[in-house]
C-alpha cells in the first residue's frame, strides 16, 4: 500500500539550528496494516507522518501510495487519498459549522461540490447512522455548532470524518494525547473499530507504550530519525512495556513523556 524509499529530511540545513530529522528511512506498509509508531522526543515520528501527508517535502527519496508516486505532490493533492486526525482536537473540524455540515464537507472531499451546500434528506439519514456508531448522542445534535462540543467529542467526530470515504491511508498523529484517559480510551476503541470494520491501512504515532502494544498488528520504533525496531505478529503480541523500555534504554532514548505514559 505504501512504500517509502531512502527518505531524508533536514531542517535549517547549514545553520546552527540544523536538525537531521529523518535519516534514510525505508519502509513498506502492506494493505490493511495498522502500524503503531513509538519513539522519544525528536525521534522523527511526527516528521515522518507529515512527510507522508505532504506537510514537509523530502530532501531525498520517494513515496509511493498504492502505485501512485506522491513524492513531489503538494499536501492538497494528497488529501483525497489520506484520512488524518491531529493531536489537537480543535483541528480537523470547522468550529462555526454544524455537525452535519462538517460531515457533508468530509463526504464531498475530492469531489466537485458545485455552488450548493444543500444536504439531501437521504444524506442526513446516513450521517445520523454514522454518528450513532460514536455512542456520544451526537446524532441528536446534528444542527449544533462543532465549536460547542467537548475536545473528546470533536476528536471522535474528526475520526469519523477522516474515515467516511475509506482513505487509502489513515494518519493518526498522537490523536489521543490531548484527551483525558477515559476519553482517550473511547477514541482509541473507535479507531480500532473503524480500522477493522473498513479494513483500513493506518499509521498511528503515539508516546504511549501500552497503546502502541495494545493496538495494531505491527509496531515500529524510531530513534534519531531512523527505524530501529519493526515487529509484528506473535512477537508483537508478546511484547511488554518492559521490553520496549529496555530497547529505549540501550540507546539512552527514554524520555519523561514516555515513562509517564
KEKE-3310 file (N, C-alpha, C; in steps of 0.2 Angstrom, whole numbers, plus 5000, padded with zeros to 4 digits):
npx = (5004:5009:5025:5040:5056:5072:5071:5075:5076:5081:5080:5083:5096:5114:5114:5116:5106:5103:5095:5094:5081:5075:5083:5087:5076:5068:5053:5040:5023:5010:4994:4980:4988:4989:4998:5008:5018:5031:5042:5055:5056:5059:5062:5058:5045:5033:5037:5040:5027:5021:5028:5023:5010:5013:5015:5028:5041:5052:5070:5077:5073:5058:5040:5027:5011:5000:5003:5004:5014:5019:5028:5032:5021:5010:5003:4989:4985:4987:4978:4965:4968:4971:4966:4966:4969:4972:4984:4979:4962:4955:4958:4955:4941:4927:4924:4913:4904:4890:4887:4882:4885:4899:4901:4896:4905:4916:4912:4911:4924:4937:4928:4918:4910:4901:4890:4881:4876:4867:4860:4855:4840:4842:4855:4857:4851:4861:4872:4867:4866:4879:4884:4879:4887:4897:4892:4889:4879:4878:4870:4858:4861:4863:4862:4870:4883:4900:4909:4904:4906:4914:4932:4935:4923:4924:4936:4932:4922:4931:4938:4928:4925:4937:4937:4926:4926:4933:4949:4965:4975:4976:4980:4986:4990:4997:4984:4976:4982:4979:4968:4958:4961:4950:4942:4951:4953:4941:4941:4952:4947:4936:4944:4951:4939:4934:4945:4946:4933:4932:4943:4955:4971:4982:4992:4999:5005:5012:5015:5013:5017:5009:4998:5004:5008:4995:4987:4984:4993:5006:5022:5032:5048:5056:5071:5082:5079:5078:5072:5072:5067:5056:5042:5030:5015:5015:5026:5025:5013:5017:5025:5030:5029:5040:5049:5050:5055:5067:5073:5073:5082:5094:5099:5098:5087:5075:5062:5055:5041:5038:5040:5031:5019)
npy = (4994:5006:5013:5019:5025:5028:5040:5056:5070:5086:5100:5117:5117:5119:5129:5135:5129:5117:5102:5085:5077:5065:5051:5042:5033:5018:5010:4999:4997:4986:4983:4985:4985:4990:5001:5005:5018:5022:5032:5042:5060:5070:5059:5058:5053:5061:5069:5060:5056:5068:5070:5060:5065:5076:5088:5092:5092:5080:5078:5069:5053:5043:5042:5031:5028:5015:5012:5025:5039:5050:5058:5071:5078:5091:5095:5097:5090:5077:5075:5069:5055:5052:5050:5060:5062:5074:5079:5090:5092:5103:5105:5099:5100:5111:5124:5134:5128:5117:5100:5091:5098:5098:5084:5083:5091:5083:5071:5076:5078:5079:5078:5086:5100:5110:5124:5123:5120:5112:5099:5083:5074:5060:5060:5065:5055:5045:5051:5052:5039:5035:5043:5038:5027:5032:5033:5044:5052:5062:5061:5066:5080:5086:5098:5107:5118:5114:5119:5120:5108:5096:5093:5079:5074:5081:5076:5063:5065:5070:5059:5050:5058:5057:5044:5042:5041:5030:5031:5028:5028:5030:5043:5045:5056:5056:5056:5055:5061:5074:5072:5067:5052:5043:5047:5046:5033:5029:5035:5028:5015:5017:5020:5008:5000:5006:5004:4990:4987:4993:4988:4996:5004:5009:5022:5025:5037:5038:5041:5033:5018:5007:5008:5007:4994:4988:4991:4988:4978:4979:4986:5000:5006:5022:5031:5044:5049:5037:5020:5009:4997:4985:4976:4963:4952:4937:4940:4954:4953:4947:4957:4967:4982:4983:4977:4986:4997:4993:4992:5006:5011:5005:5014:5026:5033:5035:5045:5058:5059:5047:5038:5042:5040)
npz = (5000:5004:5000:5006:5002:5005:5013:5018:5028:5032:5043:5043:5036:5036:5046:5063:5069:5063:5060:5058:5054:5048:5043:5030:5029:5025:5021:5021:5020:5021:5013:5024:5035:5052:5060:5074:5080:5089:5099:5106:5111:5097:5089:5076:5073:5071:5061:5050:5048:5044:5032:5024:5023:5016:5021:5024:5012:5005:5007:5000:4992:4989:4988:4987:4985:4985:4972:4966:4963:4975:4979:4974:4975:4981:4998:4997:4986:4989:4999:4995:4996:5008:5026:5040:5058:5070:5083:5091:5096:5091:5078:5061:5061:5057:5067:5067:5059:5058:5065:5055:5043:5044:5042:5029:5022:5023:5017:5004:5000:4989:4978:4965:4971:4967:4968:4978:4995:5000:5010:5006:5012:5012:5014:5027:5034:5032:5039:5052:5055:5055:5065:5076:5078:5086:5099:5107:5107:5098:5086:5089:5089:5077:5071:5079:5082:5079:5087:5100:5105:5116:5118:5117:5110:5098:5093:5091:5081:5071:5069:5063:5052:5045:5040:5033:5018:5016:5016:5008:5016:5033:5044:5060:5072:5086:5092:5103:5113:5119:5126:5141:5151:5151:5140:5130:5129:5124:5111:5105:5105:5096:5085:5083:5080:5068:5059:5058:5054:5041:5035:5035:5031:5043:5051:5066:5076:5093:5110:5120:5127:5131:5123:5111:5110:5113:5102:5085:5072:5070:5075:5076:5080:5082:5082:5083:5070:5063:5058:5070:5076:5071:5072:5072:5071:5081:5089:5092:5099:5110:5116:5130:5140:5147:5139:5128:5135:5138:5126:5122:5133:5130:5120:5127:5125:5132:5137:5148:5145:5139:5149:5159:5152)
capx = (5000:5014:5032:5045:5062:5078:5068:5079:5074:5085:5078:5088:5102:5119:5114:5117:5100:5102:5092:5093:5075:5074:5089:5087:5071:5065:5048:5034:5017:5005:4987:4977:4992:4988:5005:5009:5024:5034:5049:5056:5055:5063:5064:5056:5039:5028:5040:5039:5020:5020:5031:5019:5005:5014:5016:5035:5044:5058:5076:5079:5069:5052:5034:5023:5005:4995:5005:5004:5020:5016:5035:5033:5014:5009:4998:4982:4984:4987:4972:4960:4969:4973:4962:4970:4967:4978:4984:4974:4955:4952:4960:4951:4934:4926:4920:4907:4899:4886:4890:4880:4889:4906:4901:4895:4911:4921:4909:4912:4931:4939:4923:4915:4905:4896:4889:4876:4878:4861:4861:4849:4837:4845:4862:4856:4850:4867:4876:4864:4868:4886:4885:4876:4892:4901:4889:4890:4872:4879:4865:4853:4863:4867:4862:4874:4890:4905:4913:4901:4907:4920:4938:4934:4918:4927:4941:4928:4919:4936:4940:4923:4925:4943:4936:4919:4927:4938:4955:4970:4979:4973:4986:4984:4996:4995:4977:4973:4987:4977:4962:4958:4962:4943:4940:4957:4952:4935:4943:4956:4942:4933:4949:4952:4933:4934:4950:4944:4927:4933:4950:4959:4978:4983:4999:4997:5010:5010:5020:5010:5019:5004:4994:5007:5007:4989:4983:4988:4996:5014:5025:5039:5051:5060:5076:5086:5077:5078:5068:5077:5064:5050:5039:5023:5013:5016:5032:5022:5008:5020:5029:5028:5031:5047:5053:5051:5059:5074:5076:5075:5087:5100:5101:5098:5082:5069:5060:5050:5035:5037:5039:5024:5013)
capy = (5000:5012:5012:5024:5023:5032:5046:5060:5077:5090:5106:5123:5115:5124:5134:5132:5125:5112:5096:5080:5074:5059:5049:5037:5028:5013:5007:4996:4996:4982:4984:4983:4985:4995:5002:5010:5021:5024:5034:5048:5066:5071:5053:5058:5050:5065:5072:5055:5056:5074:5069:5056:5069:5081:5095:5093:5089:5076:5080:5063:5048:5043:5040:5028:5025:5011:5013:5032:5042:5056:5061:5079:5081:5095:5092:5097:5084:5070:5074:5064:5048:5051:5052:5062:5065:5078:5079:5095:5091:5109:5104:5094:5101:5118:5126:5138:5124:5112:5093:5088:5102:5095:5078:5084:5093:5077:5067:5079:5079:5077:5078:5093:5102:5115:5130:5122:5116:5108:5092:5079:5070:5054:5061:5066:5048:5042:5054:5050:5032:5035:5047:5033:5022:5035:5032:5050:5056:5067:5060:5071:5086:5087:5105:5110:5120:5109:5123:5119:5101:5095:5090:5072:5074:5084:5071:5057:5067:5071:5052:5048:5062:5055:5038:5042:5039:5025:5033:5023:5028:5034:5045:5047:5059:5057:5059:5055:5064:5080:5070:5064:5045:5039:5049:5044:5025:5028:5037:5023:5009:5019:5019:5001:4998:5008:5001:4983:4987:4995:4986:5002:5004:5015:5024:5029:5039:5038:5041:5029:5012:5002:5009:5005:4987:4985:4992:4987:4972:4980:4991:5002:5011:5026:5034:5049:5049:5030:5015:5004:4991:4984:4970:4961:4945:4934:4944:4960:4951:4945:4962:4971:4988:4982:4975:4992:5002:4990:4994:5013:5012:5004:5020:5032:5037:5036:5052:5058:5058:5040:5034:5044:5037)
capz = (5000:5005:5000:5007:5000:5007:5015:5022:5029:5037:5044:5043:5034:5035:5051:5069:5072:5058:5063:5054:5057:5045:5040:5026:5031:5020:5025:5016:5023:5017:5013:5030:5041:5057:5062:5079:5079:5095:5100:5111:5108:5092:5086:5069:5072:5068:5055:5045:5046:5040:5025:5020:5022:5011:5025:5023:5006:5007:5003:4995:4992:4986:4992:4983:4989:4981:4965:4965:4966:4979:4981:4973:4975:4987:5003:4995:4981:4993:5004:4994:4997:5015:5031:5046:5064:5073:5090:5093:5094:5088:5071:5058:5060:5056:5073:5065:5055:5061:5064:5048:5038:5044:5039:5022:5019:5023:5012:4997:4999:4982:4973:4963:4976:4965:4972:4983:5001:5002:5012:5005:5017:5012:5017:5034:5037:5033:5044:5058:5057:5056:5072:5081:5080:5091:5105:5111:5107:5093:5081:5091:5089:5071:5069:5084:5080:5082:5092:5106:5108:5120:5114:5115:5105:5092:5091:5089:5075:5066:5067:5059:5046:5041:5038:5029:5012:5016:5013:5006:5022:5039:5048:5067:5075:5094:5092:5110:5118:5122:5130:5147:5150:5149:5133:5125:5128:5120:5104:5103:5104:5090:5080:5081:5077:5061:5055:5057:5050:5034:5033:5033:5032:5047:5054:5072:5081:5100:5115:5125:5125:5132:5117:5105:5111:5113:5096:5078:5071:5069:5079:5074:5085:5079:5086:5079:5063:5059:5061:5074:5078:5067:5075:5070:5073:5088:5093:5094:5104:5117:5119:5136:5141:5150:5133:5125:5139:5138:5119:5123:5137:5126:5116:5131:5122:5137:5139:5154:5142:5138:5155:5162:5148)
cpx = (5004:5021:5036:5052:5067:5075:5073:5076:5078:5082:5083:5095:5108:5119:5115:5112:5098:5100:5091:5087:5074:5081:5089:5082:5068:5059:5042:5029:5012:4998:4984:4981:4989:4995:5005:5016:5026:5041:5049:5055:5061:5066:5062:5049:5034:5031:5039:5031:5018:5023:5026:5013:5006:5015:5024:5037:5050:5064:5078:5073:5062:5046:5029:5017:5000:4997:5006:5010:5018:5022:5034:5026:5013:5003:4991:4980:4984:4981:4967:4961:4970:4967:4967:4967:4973:4978:4979:4967:4952:4953:4956:4944:4933:4921:4914:4902:4896:4889:4888:4884:4896:4906:4900:4901:4916:4918:4911:4920:4933:4934:4921:4909:4900:4895:4884:4878:4872:4862:4855:4846:4840:4852:4862:4855:4857:4871:4873:4866:4875:4888:4883:4882:4897:4898:4890:4884:4873:4873:4859:4855:4866:4867:4867:4880:4895:4909:4910:4903:4913:4926:4937:4929:4920:4932:4937:4925:4925:4938:4935:4923:4931:4942:4929:4920:4932:4945:4960:4974:4977:4979:4984:4990:4995:4988:4973:4977:4984:4970:4963:4958:4955:4941:4945:4955:4946:4937:4947:4952:4938:4938:4950:4945:4933:4939:4948:4938:4928:4940:4954:4966:4979:4990:4998:5003:5008:5016:5019:5012:5014:4999:4997:5007:5000:4985:4988:4991:5004:5016:5031:5041:5056:5065:5081:5085:5077:5074:5073:5074:5057:5047:5032:5021:5014:5021:5029:5017:5011:5025:5026:5031:5039:5052:5055:5056:5066:5077:5078:5081:5094:5103:5101:5092:5075:5068:5055:5043:5033:5036:5033:5018:5013)
cpy = (5006:5010:5018:5022:5029:5039:5050:5067:5080:5097:5111:5120:5120:5129:5130:5128:5119:5105:5091:5076:5067:5057:5042:5031:5024:5010:5005:4994:4992:4984:4981:4983:4991:4996:5007:5012:5024:5027:5040:5054:5067:5065:5053:5055:5055:5068:5067:5055:5062:5074:5065:5060:5075:5088:5097:5089:5085:5079:5075:5058:5048:5040:5037:5025:5022:5012:5020:5036:5049:5060:5069:5082:5085:5092:5091:5092:5077:5069:5069:5057:5047:5053:5054:5064:5068:5077:5084:5094:5097:5109:5099:5095:5109:5120:5129:5134:5119:5105:5090:5092:5099:5089:5078:5086:5087:5072:5069:5080:5075:5076:5085:5094:5107:5121:5129:5118:5112:5101:5088:5076:5064:5054:5062:5059:5045:5045:5053:5043:5031:5038:5042:5028:5025:5034:5038:5055:5062:5067:5064:5078:5088:5094:5110:5112:5116:5113:5122:5112:5101:5092:5083:5071:5076:5079:5065:5059:5068:5064:5049:5052:5059:5048:5037:5039:5033:5027:5027:5022:5032:5036:5048:5050:5061:5059:5058:5058:5070:5078:5067:5056:5041:5041:5046:5036:5025:5030:5031:5016:5011:5018:5012:4998:5000:5005:4994:4983:4988:4993:4991:5001:5010:5016:5028:5031:5040:5038:5036:5021:5006:5002:5006:4997:4984:4986:4990:4980:4973:4986:4993:5007:5015:5030:5038:5048:5042:5025:5010:4998:4991:4977:4969:4954:4943:4938:4950:4958:4950:4951:4965:4978:4988:4981:4982:4997:4999:4992:5002:5014:5010:5010:5026:5036:5038:5043:5052:5057:5051:5036:5036:5041:5030)
cpz = (5000:5005:5001:5006:5001:5008:5019:5022:5034:5037:5045:5042:5034:5041:5058:5072:5067:5062:5058:5057:5055:5042:5037:5028:5025:5024:5020:5021:5019:5018:5020:5036:5046:5061:5068:5079:5086:5095:5104:5108:5103:5088:5078:5068:5068:5061:5049:5043:5042:5033:5021:5018:5017:5015:5024:5016:5008:5004:4998:4996:4989:4990:4987:4987:4984:4973:4962:4968:4969:4980:4980:4973:4982:4992:5000:4990:4984:4997:5002:4995:5004:5020:5037:5052:5068:5080:5094:5091:5091:5080:5068:5057:5060:5062:5072:5061:5059:5060:5057:5043:5038:5041:5031:5019:5018:5017:5005:4996:4993:4977:4971:4967:4973:4969:4978:4989:5004:5004:5011:5011:5018:5015:5024:5037:5038:5038:5051:5060:5058:5063:5077:5083:5085:5098:5110:5110:5102:5087:5083:5091:5083:5068:5074:5081:5083:5087:5099:5109:5112:5116:5112:5110:5098:5089:5088:5082:5070:5064:5062:5052:5042:5038:5033:5022:5011:5013:5012:5012:5027:5043:5055:5071:5082:5095:5098:5115:5122:5126:5136:5146:5148:5142:5128:5124:5123:5112:5101:5101:5097:5084:5078:5078:5070:5057:5054:5053:5043:5031:5031:5035:5037:5050:5060:5076:5088:5104:5120:5123:5126:5126:5111:5105:5110:5106:5090:5078:5070:5073:5077:5079:5081:5084:5081:5072:5059:5062:5064:5076:5074:5069:5073:5072:5080:5092:5096:5100:5111:5120:5125:5136:5143:5144:5129:5129:5139:5131:5119:5127:5134:5123:5121:5129:5126:5139:5145:5151:5141:5144:5159:5159:5150)
residu = (UNK:UNK:UNK:UNK:UNK:UNK:UNK:UNK:UNK:UNK:UNK:UNK:UNK:UNK:UNK:UNK:UNK:UNK:UNK:UNK:UNK:UNK:UNK:UNK:UNK:UNK:UNK:UNK:UNK:UNK:UNK:UNK:UNK:UNK:UNK:UNK:UNK:UNK:UNK:UNK:UNK:UNK:UNK:UNK:UNK:UNK:UNK:UNK:UNK:UNK:UNK:UNK:UNK:UNK:UNK:UNK:UNK:UNK:UNK:UNK:UNK:UNK:UNK:UNK:UNK:UNK:UNK:UNK:UNK:UNK:UNK:UNK:UNK:UNK:UNK:UNK:UNK:UNK:UNK:UNK:UNK:UNK:UNK:UNK:UNK:UNK:UNK:UNK:UNK:UNK:UNK:UNK:UNK:UNK:UNK:UNK:UNK:UNK:UNK:UNK:UNK:UNK:UNK:UNK:UNK:UNK:UNK:UNK:UNK:UNK:UNK:UNK:UNK:UNK:UNK:UNK:UNK:UNK:UNK:UNK:UNK:UNK:UNK:UNK:UNK:UNK:UNK:UNK:UNK:UNK:UNK:UNK:UNK:UNK:UNK:UNK:UNK:UNK:UNK:UNK:UNK:UNK:UNK:UNK:UNK:UNK:UNK:UNK:UNK:UNK:UNK:UNK:UNK:UNK:UNK:UNK:UNK:UNK:UNK:UNK:UNK:UNK:UNK:UNK:UNK:UNK:UNK:UNK:UNK:UNK:UNK:UNK:UNK:UNK:UNK:UNK:UNK:UNK:UNK:UNK:UNK:UNK:UNK:UNK:UNK:UNK:UNK:UNK:UNK:UNK:UNK:UNK:UNK:UNK:UNK:UNK:UNK:UNK:UNK:UNK:UNK:UNK:UNK:UNK:UNK:UNK:UNK:UNK:UNK:UNK:UNK:UNK:UNK:UNK:UNK:UNK:UNK:UNK:UNK:UNK:UNK:UNK:UNK:UNK:UNK:UNK:UNK:UNK:UNK:UNK:UNK:UNK:UNK:UNK:UNK:UNK:UNK:UNK:UNK:UNK:UNK:UNK:UNK:UNK:UNK:UNK:UNK:UNK:UNK:UNK:UNK:UNK:UNK:UNK:UNK:UNK:UNK:UNK:UNK:UNK:UNK)
# end
